[in-house]
Amino acid sequence: MFSLPVYNCEGKEVDTIKLNAEVFDGSQNTDCLYQAIEAYRANQRKGLAATKTRGEVSGGGRKPWKQKGTGRARVGSTRSPIWRHGGVVFGPHPRDFSYEIPKKIKSLALKTSLNAKLKENNLLILDEFKVDAPKTKSAVKVLTNLKLCSPKIKKESKVLFLTNKLEADLKKALKNVSFLTIDLAKDCHAYEVMNNQKLLITKAGLTDLTERLK
């Protein structure tokens, strides 16, 4: 069974928490992770690419010349695909790329992503995220205390922050932190976890996540 320290907003260790062995067992199913990420990315596609066929481009109503006697090849329309300004034969048309995968695969993929962050030592547990005022400066101060950002670092690591609930003041304070992604623990998914270098989660958020995956 894995145990991790719990930090407060000042960056001090205040407690230790034992991770649920059913969720954080160290195992990683990369096949499920791959399927979940591919499905998520496919579902994000708009599928708006479109070309016009010979029936959709303007013009081409009149036959350019008579069928026989000119010595030239027979042509029925100036909008033939082999002509300039003609239609496109096998071009793309608007379509839906989305598809569903089984819930068990989604669940296994999320477990895998969490275990990957645990193995990399990129999982950080916070007692509670409190800010003095709904300002970005207050939020950055907490993240600096947790060593997730620093004025000396030109490019911070991407951080995913998971919580059980998001109050208006905290949401406002975190809104302009460029390297931070915010989500509720009950809604997070494998792609989101893997797309960020570090995972910051509150104790209450960890409870919600564990209950969801048990």
C-alpha positions in Angstrom: 0.0 0.0 0.0 1.3 3.4 -1.0 1.4 6.4 1.4 1.8 10.0 0.4 2.3 13.2 2.5 -0.4 15.8 2.6 0.6 19.5 2.3 -1.1 22.7 3.4 -1.2 25.9 1.4 2.1 27.0 3.0 3.8 24.0 1.5 4.3 22.3 4.9 3.6 18.6 5.5 0.6 18.3 7.9 -0.4 14.7 7.5 0.1 11.4 5.7 -2.6 9.5 3.7 -2.7 5.9 2.7 -3.8 5.4 -0.9 -6.6 2.9 -1.7 -5.0 -0.3 -2.9 -7.8 -1.0 -5.3 -7.0 2.1 -7.3 -3.3 2.8 -6.6 -1.9 -0.7 -7.0 1.0 0.3 -9.3 -0.4 -1.6 -12.3 -0.5 0.1 -15.7 -2.7 -1.1 -18.6 -1.2 0.8 -21.6 -3.6 -0.8 -24.1 -6.7 0.7 -22.3 -4.9 4.0 -21.9 -4.2 4.2 -25.6 -7.8 3.4 -26.5 -9.2 6.0 -24.1 -6.9 8.7 -25.4 -7.6 7.9 -29.0 -11.3 7.9 -28.3 -11.1 11.3 -26.5 -9.1 12.9 -29.3 -11.5 11.5 -31.9 -14.5 12.9 -30.0 -12.9 16.3 -30.0 -12.7 16.5 -33.8 -15.2 18.8 -35.5 -15.3 16.9 -38.8 -16.1 20.1 -40.8 -13.7 19.6 -43.8 -15.8 19.8 -47.0 -15.2 19.9 -50.8 -17.8 20.3 -53.6 -18.6 17.6 -56.0 -19.3 18.2 -59.7 -23.0 18.6 -58.8 -22.3 21.3 -56.3 -19.9 23.7 -58.1 -21.5 26.5 -60.0 -21.7 26.4 -63.8 -21.4 23.5 -66.2 -25.0 23.3 -67.3 -24.4 23.7 -71.0 -22.6 21.1 -73.1 -19.3 22.8 -74.2 -19.5 21.5 -77.8 -21.4 18.9 -79.8 -20.8 15.3 -79.2 -19.4 14.4 -82.6 -17.5 16.0 -85.5 -15.2 18.4 -83.7 -12.2 16.0 -83.4 -12.0 16.7 -79.7 -12.8 14.4 -76.8 -16.5 14.2 -75.9 -17.4 16.4 -72.9 -20.8 16.8 -71.2 -19.9 19.6 -68.7 -17.2 22.2 -68.0 -17.3 21.2 -64.3 -15.9 17.7 -64.9 -13.3 16.7 -62.2 -10.6 16.7 -64.9 -11.3 20.3 -65.9 -10.0 23.4 -64.1 -12.8 24.7 -61.7 -14.3 21.3 -61.9 -15.7 19.3 -58.9 -13.7 17.2 -56.5 -14.1 13.4 -56.8 -13.1 11.8 -53.5 -12.7 14.9 -51.3 -13.7 15.1 -47.6 -17.3 15.8 -46.5 -18.6 16.7 -43.0 -18.7 13.7 -40.8 -18.9 12.6 -37.2 -15.6 11.0 -35.9 -16.9 10.4 -32.3 -17.3 6.9 -30.9 -17.9 5.3 -27.5 -15.6 2.9 -25.6 -16.7 0.7 -22.7 -16.8 2.2 -19.2 -14.4 -0.5 -17.9 -11.8 0.6 -20.4 -12.3 4.2 -19.4 -11.9 3.3 -15.8 -8.8 1.2 -16.3 -7.3 4.0 -18.4 -7.8 6.5 -15.6 -6.3 4.1 -13.0 -3.3 3.6 -15.3 -2.8 7.4 -15.7 -3.0 7.9 -11.9 -0.5 5.1 -11.3 1.8 6.6 -13.9 1.8 9.9 -12.0 2.4 8.1 -8.7 5.4 6.2 -10.2 6.8 9.4 -11.6 6.4 11.2 -8.1 4.2 13.8 -9.8 1.2 13.3 -7.6 0.8 15.9 -4.9 -2.0 15.9 -2.3 -3.2 19.2 -0.8 -5.2 19.5 2.4 -7.3 22.3 1.1 -6.8 25.1 -1.5 -7.5 28.3 0.3 -6.8 31.8 -1.0 -6.8 35.1 0.9 -8.6 37.0 -1.9 -10.0 36.0 -5.4 -6.8 37.2 -7.1 -4.3 35.4 -9.2 -1.5 36.6 -7.0 -3.0 34.6 -4.0 -3.2 31.4 -6.1 0.3 31.7 -7.4 1.6 32.2 -3.9 0.1 28.8 -2.9 1.5 27.1 -6.0 4.9 28.6 -5.3 4.8 27.2 -1.7 4.1 23.8 -3.2 7.1 24.2 -5.6 4.8 23.9 -8.6 6.0 27.3 -10.0 8.8 29.7 -9.4 9.8 33.2 -10.7 13.2 31.8 -11.7 11.6 29.1 -14.0 10.9 30.4 -17.5 8.5 27.7 -18.4 6.5 25.9 -15.6 5.3 22.3 -15.8 1.7 21.9 -16.8 -0.3 21.1 -13.7 -3.8 19.5 -13.4 -5.7 20.6 -10.2 -8.5 18.3 -9.1 -10.9 19.1 -6.3 -14.3 18.0 -5.1 -15.9 21.4 -5.5 -14.8 24.8 -6.9 -15.9 27.9 -5.1 -16.4 31.2 -7.0 -13.4 33.0 -5.3 -11.0 30.1 -5.9 -12.2 29.7 -9.5 -11.6 33.4 -10.1 -8.1 33.3 -8.5 -7.0 30.3 -10.6 -8.6 31.4 -13.9 -5.5 33.3 -15.2 -2.8 30.8 -14.2 -1.6 29.8 -17.6 0.0 26.5 -16.8 -2.9 25.2 -14.6 -5.9 23.1 -15.7 -8.8 22.9 -13.3 -11.4 20.1 -13.1 -13.6 18.3 -10.6 -12.3 14.9 -9.5 -15.6 13.2 -10.4 -15.3 14.4 -14.0 -11.6 14.0 -14.8 -10.4 11.6 -17.5 -7.2 9.8 -18.6 -6.3 12.2 -21.4 -6.4 15.2 -19.0 -4.1 13.4 -16.5 -1.6 12.4 -19.1 -1.6 15.8 -20.8 -0.2 17.4 -17.7 3.2 16.8 -16.1 2.0 17.1 -12.5 -1.2 16.3 -10.7 -2.4 18.3 -7.7 -5.4 17.0 -5.8 -7.2 17.9 -2.6 -7.9 15.3 0.0 -11.7 15.6 -0.6 -11.0 15.3 -4.4 -9.0 12.2 -3.8 -11.8 10.6 -1.8 -14.3 11.4 -4.7 -11.9 9.9 -7.3 -11.2 6.8 -5.2 -14.9 6.2 -4.7 -15.5 6.6 -8.4 -12.8 4.0 -9.4 -13.2 1.4 -6.6 
